[in-house]
Amino acid sequence: MIPTPRVMLLIDADNVSADVIEQAVQRTMAEHGAIHVRRAYCNAETALKQQALFKRLSVRPMVNLSAGKNSTDIALAVDATDLVIAERPDVVVLVSSDSDFAPLVIRLREKGCRVCGLGQQGKTGEDTVGVYDEFTDLRHHGAALAPPTAPARKAAARVAAKRAPAAKTVKTEKTGKTDKTDKTAATPARKAAAKTPARKTAKAAKQPQAPSEAAEFILQAAPALRSGADVPLNDVAQALRAAGLLGKHGSSLKLFDKLPAEFTVLQHPDRIRWAGAPLP
């Protein structure tokens, strides 16, 4: 009988969302059968916010009271090294999109462990993926959906065309010629639309749509985007890295490519604009 491998799951809870943490636990359990050590490293605010989640998943929160930058990452790295020496695991699973863990991954591998990574889709840089023995991006359920593809738009147009009332062929009394009239011209809906003041229509068109959860995270990190003005892409990338939404060497362009309906990337010079800002 093949023994169950000893597995450690270490989560950078300040770096990934709650649903990604839950996916990480479920995926690791499904792949390895058991998780011998489950720990989540976070600040006190995150620990209180996610305490119900940690309890349900049997994850032990390791609260970091230091307010210094990268202090949670350092706490995870120190603990991981001690645990590998004491527990002798076969597999270490790190849940984070942060590229700063590359030295830790190399050190754990030198200790004889297989090191796997789980990250949040849209936050992981290419250089981070290559360090691990295996790396998987997990989709954040709150991320914005991709715009419909061209085939999907054509299919929707065909359905709409089939549902539209057909034009009725009649003969006019004066000319006797065959003419086509639109049956929908006198429908109650069209009459109501004709009576709708133009001001109400314009007002409704100006109402901004609420940003998706993924876009809201970006707007919180870079509030200058809320005005709808063009903001230097480099400034936004620095703000995203400071907020932990983008790895040290992660590409901000790849992040915004996943939200084409909400952000517009401008070139020469490189700038970014939020498309959901209210119209003046």
RODO-602922 format. One record per residue (C-alpha): residue in three letters; z, x, y. Coordinates in Angstrom, 1 decimal, decimal comma, padded with zeros to 4 digits, always signed. Each point is the difference from the previous one (the first is absolute). Example, Ala and Ser with C-alpha at 12.3 -4.5 7.8 and 13.67 -1.06 7.14 Angstrom:
(r 'Ala' (+007,8 +012,3 -004,5))
(r 'Ser' (-000,7 +001,4 +003,4))
***
This chain:
(r 'Met' (+000,0 +000,0 +000,0))
(r 'Ile' (-001,0 +001,4 +003,4))
(r 'Pro' (+003,0 +000,2 +002,3))
(r 'Thr' (-000,1 -001,8 +003,4))
(r 'Pro' (-000,6 +002,6 +002,7))
(r 'Arg' (+002,8 +000,4 +002,6))
(r 'Val' (-001,3 -001,3 +003,3))
(r 'Met' (+001,3 +000,4 +003,5))
(r 'Leu' (-001,2 -002,4 +002,8))
(r 'Leu' (+000,8 +001,3 +003,5))
(r 'Ile' (-001,1 -002,3 +002,9))
(r 'Asp' (-000,4 +000,9 +003,6))
(r 'Ala' (+001,0 -003,5 +001,1))
(r 'Asp' (-000,5 +000,8 +003,7))
(r 'Asn' (-003,7 +000,8 -000,7))
(r 'Val' (-001,2 -003,0 -002,1))
(r 'Ser' (+000,3 -003,7 +000,2))
(r 'Ala' (+002,3 -002,2 -002,2))
(r 'Asp' (-002,9 -001,5 -002,1))
(r 'Val' (-001,3 +003,5 -000,7))
(r 'Ile' (+003,5 +001,0 -001,2))
(r 'Glu' (+000,0 -002,9 -002,4))
(r 'Gln' (-003,5 +000,8 -001,3))
(r 'Ala' (+001,1 +003,6 -000,5))
(r 'Val' (+002,9 -001,0 -002,2))
(r 'Gln' (-002,0 -002,4 -002,0))
(r 'Arg' (-002,9 +002,4 -000,5))
(r 'Thr' (+002,3 +002,9 -001,0))
(r 'Met' (+001,8 -002,3 -002,5))
(r 'Ala' (-003,3 -001,2 -001,5))
(r 'Glu' (-001,4 +003,5 -000,3))
(r 'His' (+003,1 +001,9 -001,4))
(r 'Gly' (+002,2 -002,8 -001,5))
(r 'Ala' (+003,2 +001,1 +001,8))
(r 'Ile' (+001,2 +001,6 +003,3))
(r 'His' (+003,1 +002,1 -000,5))
(r 'Val' (+000,7 +000,7 +003,7))
(r 'Arg' (-000,9 -002,5 +002,8))
(r 'Arg' (+000,8 +001,1 +003,5))
(r 'Ala' (-001,2 -001,1 +003,4))
(r 'Tyr' (+000,5 +002,3 +003,0))
(r 'Cys' (+000,2 -001,7 +003,4))
(r 'Asn' (+002,0 -000,5 +003,2))
(r 'Ala' (+002,8 -002,5 +000,4))
(r 'Glu' (-002,2 -002,6 +001,6))
(r 'Thr' (-002,5 +000,0 -002,9))
(r 'Ala' (+002,8 +000,0 -002,5))
(r 'Leu' (+001,5 -003,2 +001,5))
(r 'Lys' (-003,5 -001,6 +000,3))
(r 'Gln' (-001,0 +000,7 -003,6))
(r 'Gln' (+003,4 -000,3 -001,7))
(r 'Ala' (-001,0 -003,1 -001,9))
(r 'Leu' (-003,2 +001,7 -001,2))
(r 'Phe' (+001,9 +003,1 -001,1))
(r 'Lys' (+002,5 -002,1 -001,9))
(r 'Arg' (-002,7 -002,0 -001,8))
(r 'Leu' (-001,9 +003,1 -001,0))
(r 'Ser' (+003,2 +001,9 -001,0))
(r 'Val' (-000,9 +002,7 +002,6))
(r 'Arg' (+002,8 +002,1 +001,4))
(r 'Pro' (-000,3 +000,4 +003,8))
(r 'Met' (+000,7 +003,5 +001,3))
(r 'Val' (+000,9 -000,7 +003,6))
(r 'Asn' (-000,8 +002,7 +002,5))
(r 'Leu' (+002,2 -000,2 +003,1))
(r 'Ser' (-001,7 +002,9 +001,8))
(r 'Ala' (-002,4 -001,1 +002,8))
(r 'Gly' (-002,0 +003,2 +000,0))
(r 'Lys' (-003,8 +000,0 -000,6))
(r 'Asn' (-000,9 +000,4 -003,7))
(r 'Ser' (+003,7 -000,1 -000,9))
(r 'Thr' (-000,6 -002,6 -002,8))
(r 'Asp' (-002,8 +002,1 -001,4))
(r 'Ile' (+002,3 +003,0 -000,1))
(r 'Ala' (+002,7 -002,0 -001,7))
(r 'Leu' (-002,5 -001,2 -002,7))
(r 'Ala' (-001,3 +003,6 -000,6))
(r 'Val' (+003,5 +001,5 -000,4))
(r 'Asp' (+001,1 -002,8 -002,3))
(r 'Ala' (-003,2 +000,2 -002,1))
(r 'Thr' (+000,5 +003,8 -000,6))
(r 'Asp' (+003,6 -000,5 -001,1))
(r 'Leu' (-000,9 -003,0 -002,2))
(r 'Val' (-002,8 +001,9 -001,8))
(r 'Ile' (+002,4 +002,8 -000,8))
(r 'Ala' (+002,8 -002,3 -001,2))
(r 'Glu' (-002,0 -002,8 -001,7))
(r 'Arg' (-003,0 +001,9 -001,4))
(r 'Pro' (-002,5 -002,9 +000,4))
(r 'Asp' (-003,5 +000,1 -001,5))
(r 'Val' (-001,6 -001,9 +002,9))
(r 'Val' (+000,9 -000,3 +003,6))
(r 'Val' (-001,6 -002,8 +002,0))
(r 'Leu' (+000,1 +000,3 +003,8))
(r 'Val' (-000,7 -003,1 +002,0))
(r 'Ser' (-001,2 +001,1 +003,4))
(r 'Ser' (-003,2 +000,5 +002,0))
(r 'Asp' (+001,4 +003,0 +001,8))
(r 'Ser' (-001,8 +003,3 -000,4))
(r 'Asp' (+003,2 +001,9 +000,9))
(r 'Phe' (+001,0 -000,3 -003,7))
(r 'Ala' (-002,7 +002,5 -001,2))
(r 'Pro' (+002,5 +002,9 -000,3))
(r 'Leu' (+002,4 -002,2 -001,9))
(r 'Val' (-002,7 -001,1 -002,4))
(r 'Ile' (-001,0 +003,6 -000,8))
(r 'Arg' (+003,7 +001,0 -000,5))
(r 'Leu' (+000,7 -002,9 -002,4))
(r 'Arg' (-003,1 +000,8 -002,0))
(r 'Glu' (+001,2 +003,6 -000,3))
(r 'Lys' (+003,1 -001,4 -001,6))
(r 'Gly' (-002,1 -001,5 -002,8))
(r 'Cys' (-000,3 -003,6 +001,3))
(r 'Arg' (-003,1 -002,1 +000,3))
(r 'Val' (+000,0 -001,2 +003,6))
(r 'Cys' (-001,8 -003,3 +000,8))
(r 'Gly' (-000,3 -001,6 +003,4))
(r 'Leu' (-000,2 -003,6 +001,1))
(r 'Gly' (-001,0 -000,7 +003,6))
(r 'Gln' (-000,8 -002,8 +002,4))
(r 'Gln' (-003,7 -000,7 +000,4))
(r 'Gly' (-001,2 +001,0 +003,5))
(r 'Lys' (+002,8 +002,4 +000,7))
(r 'Thr' (-000,8 +002,8 -002,5))
(r 'Gly' (-002,1 +003,1 +001,0))
(r 'Glu' (-002,5 +001,6 -002,4))
(r 'Asp' (+001,9 +003,2 +000,0))
(r 'Thr' (+003,1 -001,8 -001,3))
(r 'Val' (-001,8 -001,5 -003,0))
(r 'Gly' (-001,2 +003,4 -001,3))
(r 'Val' (+003,5 +001,5 -000,3))
(r 'Tyr' (+001,3 -002,3 -002,7))
(r 'Asp' (-000,8 +000,0 -003,7))
(r 'Glu' (-001,0 -003,7 +000,6))
(r 'Phe' (+000,0 -002,1 +003,1))
(r 'Thr' (-000,5 -003,8 +000,4))
(r 'Asp' (-000,3 -002,0 +003,2))
(r 'Leu' (+001,7 -003,4 +000,0))
(r 'Arg' (-001,3 -002,7 +002,2))
(r 'His' (+002,4 -001,4 +002,5))
(r 'His' (-000,2 -003,8 -000,4))
(r 'Gly' (+000,3 -000,5 +003,7))
(r 'Ala' (-003,0 +002,1 +000,9))
(r 'Ala' (-003,0 -001,7 +001,6))
(r 'Leu' (-002,7 -001,3 -002,2))
(r 'Ala' (-003,4 +001,7 +000,2))
(r 'Pro' (-002,7 -002,0 +001,9))
(r 'Pro' (-002,4 -002,0 -002,3))
(r 'Thr' (-002,9 +001,9 -001,4))
(r 'Ala' (-003,6 -000,9 +000,9))
(r 'Pro' (-000,6 -001,8 -003,4))
(r 'Ala' (+003,2 -002,0 +000,6))
(r 'Arg' (-001,2 -001,1 +003,5))
(r 'Lys' (-003,4 -001,0 -001,4))
(r 'Ala' (+001,7 -002,1 -002,7))
(r 'Ala' (+002,2 -001,7 +002,5))
(r 'Ala' (-003,0 -000,8 +002,2))
(r 'Arg' (-001,8 -001,5 -003,0))
(r 'Val' (+002,9 -002,2 -000,8))
(r 'Ala' (+000,3 -001,1 +003,6))
(r 'Ala' (-003,8 -000,8 +000,0))
(r 'Lys' (+000,4 -002,2 -003,1))
(r 'Arg' (+002,9 -001,9 +001,5))
(r 'Ala' (-001,8 -000,7 +003,3))
(r 'Pro' (-001,6 -003,5 +000,3))
(r 'Ala' (-003,7 +000,0 -000,4))
(r 'Ala' (-002,3 -001,0 +002,9))
(r 'Lys' (-001,4 -003,5 -000,2))
(r 'Thr' (-003,7 -000,6 +000,4))
(r 'Val' (-000,9 -003,0 +002,1))
(r 'Lys' (-003,0 -001,3 +002,0))
(r 'Thr' (+000,3 -000,4 +003,7))
(r 'Glu' (-000,9 -003,4 +001,5))
(r 'Lys' (-002,1 +001,4 +002,8))
(r 'Thr' (-002,1 +002,6 -001,7))
(r 'Gly' (+000,1 -001,0 -003,6))
(r 'Lys' (+000,3 +003,6 -000,9))
(r 'Thr' (+002,3 +001,3 -002,6))
(r 'Asp' (+003,1 +001,6 +001,5))
(r 'Lys' (+003,2 +001,4 -001,2))
(r 'Thr' (+003,4 -000,9 +001,4))
(r 'Asp' (+003,3 +001,5 -000,8))
(r 'Lys' (+002,3 -002,5 -001,7))
(r 'Thr' (+003,0 +001,9 +001,2))
(r 'Ala' (-000,9 -000,4 +003,7))
(r 'Ala' (+001,9 -003,2 +000,4))
(r 'Thr' (+002,9 +000,7 -002,3))
(r 'Pro' (+003,6 -000,6 +001,3))
(r 'Ala' (+000,8 +003,7 -000,3))
(r 'Arg' (-003,0 +000,9 +002,2))
(r 'Lys' (+000,9 -002,7 +002,6))
(r 'Ala' (+003,6 +001,4 +000,1))
(r 'Ala' (-001,3 +003,5 +000,4))
(r 'Ala' (-002,3 -001,1 +002,9))
(r 'Lys' (+003,0 -001,6 +001,7))
(r 'Thr' (+002,2 +003,1 -000,4))
(r 'Pro' (+000,4 +001,7 +003,4))
(r 'Ala' (-001,5 +003,5 +000,2))
(r 'Arg' (+003,3 +001,4 +001,3))
(r 'Lys' (+001,8 -000,9 -003,2))
(r 'Thr' (-002,7 +001,7 -002,1))
(r 'Ala' (+000,2 +003,1 +002,1))
(r 'Lys' (+003,8 +000,0 -000,1))
(r 'Ala' (-000,1 -000,2 -003,8))
(r 'Ala' (-002,5 +002,8 -000,3))
(r 'Lys' (+002,3 +002,3 +002,1))
(r 'Gln' (+003,0 -000,5 -002,2))
(r 'Pro' (+000,6 +003,3 -001,8))
(r 'Gln' (+000,4 +000,1 -003,8))
(r 'Ala' (+003,3 +001,3 -001,4))
(r 'Pro' (-000,5 +003,6 -001,4))
(r 'Ser' (+000,4 +000,6 -003,7))
(r 'Glu' (+003,1 +001,6 -001,2))
(r 'Ala' (-001,8 +003,4 -000,4))
(r 'Ala' (-001,3 -000,3 +003,6))
(r 'Glu' (+003,4 -000,9 +001,3))
(r 'Phe' (+001,5 +003,2 -001,4))
(r 'Ile' (-002,7 +002,0 +001,8))
(r 'Leu' (+000,6 -002,0 +003,3))
(r 'Gln' (+003,7 +000,7 -000,2))
(r 'Ala' (-000,6 +003,7 -000,4))
(r 'Ala' (-002,6 +000,1 +002,7))
(r 'Pro' (+000,8 -002,8 +002,5))
(r 'Ala' (-002,7 +001,2 +002,5))
(r 'Leu' (-002,5 -001,7 -002,3))
(r 'Arg' (+001,4 -003,5 +000,7))
(r 'Ser' (-001,7 +000,0 +003,4))
(r 'Gly' (-003,5 +000,1 -001,6))
(r 'Ala' (-000,8 +003,1 +001,9))
(r 'Asp' (-001,7 +003,0 -001,5))
(r 'Val' (+002,7 +002,5 -001,1))
(r 'Pro' (-000,7 +003,6 -001,0))
(r 'Leu' (-000,2 +000,2 -003,8))
(r 'Asn' (+002,0 +003,2 -000,1))
(r 'Asp' (+002,9 -001,6 +001,9))
(r 'Val' (+000,1 -002,9 -002,5))
(r 'Ala' (-000,2 +002,3 -003,0))
(r 'Gln' (+003,0 +002,0 +001,3))
(r 'Ala' (+002,0 -003,3 +000,6))
(r 'Leu' (-000,8 -001,1 -003,6))
(r 'Arg' (+001,1 +003,3 -001,4))
(r 'Ala' (+003,3 -000,2 +002,0))
(r 'Ala' (+000,6 -003,5 -001,4))
(r 'Gly' (-000,7 +001,1 -003,6))
(r 'Leu' (-003,1 -002,1 -000,3))
(r 'Leu' (-002,4 +002,9 -000,4))
(r 'Gly' (+000,5 +003,3 -001,9))
(r 'Lys' (+000,1 +003,3 +001,8))
(r 'His' (-003,7 +000,7 -000,9))
(r 'Gly' (-001,0 -003,6 -000,6))
(r 'Ser' (-003,1 -001,4 +001,6))
(r 'Ser' (+000,5 -002,7 +002,6))
(r 'Leu' (-003,7 -000,9 -000,3))
(r 'Lys' (+000,4 -000,9 -003,7))
(r 'Leu' (+003,0 -002,2 +000,9))
(r 'Phe' (-001,9 -001,9 +002,7))
(r 'Asp' (-003,1 -000,3 -002,3))
(r 'Lys' (+002,2 -002,3 -002,1))
(r 'Leu' (+000,6 -002,4 +003,0))
(r 'Pro' (-003,5 -000,3 +001,4))
(r 'Ala' (+000,6 -003,6 +001,2))
(r 'Glu' (+003,0 +001,0 +002,2))
(r 'Phe' (-000,8 +003,5 +001,3))
(r 'Thr' (-003,1 +001,5 +001,5))
(r 'Val' (-000,6 +003,8 -000,2))
(r 'Leu' (-001,9 +001,4 +002,9))
(r 'Gln' (-001,6 +003,4 +000,1))
(r 'His' (-000,9 +002,6 +002,6))
(r 'Pro' (+002,9 +000,2 +000,9))
(r 'Asp' (+001,9 -001,2 -003,0))
(r 'Arg' (+002,0 -003,1 +001,0))
(r 'Ile' (+001,4 -003,1 -001,7))
(r 'Arg' (+000,2 -003,6 +001,2))
(r 'Trp' (+001,9 -003,0 -001,5))
(r 'Ala' (-002,3 -002,9 -000,2))
(r 'Gly' (+002,8 -002,6 -000,1))
(r 'Ala' (+001,2 +000,4 +003,6))
(r 'Pro' (+000,0 -003,1 +002,2))
(r 'Leu' (-003,0 -000,4 +002,2))
(r 'Pro' (+000,6 +000,4 +003,8))
***
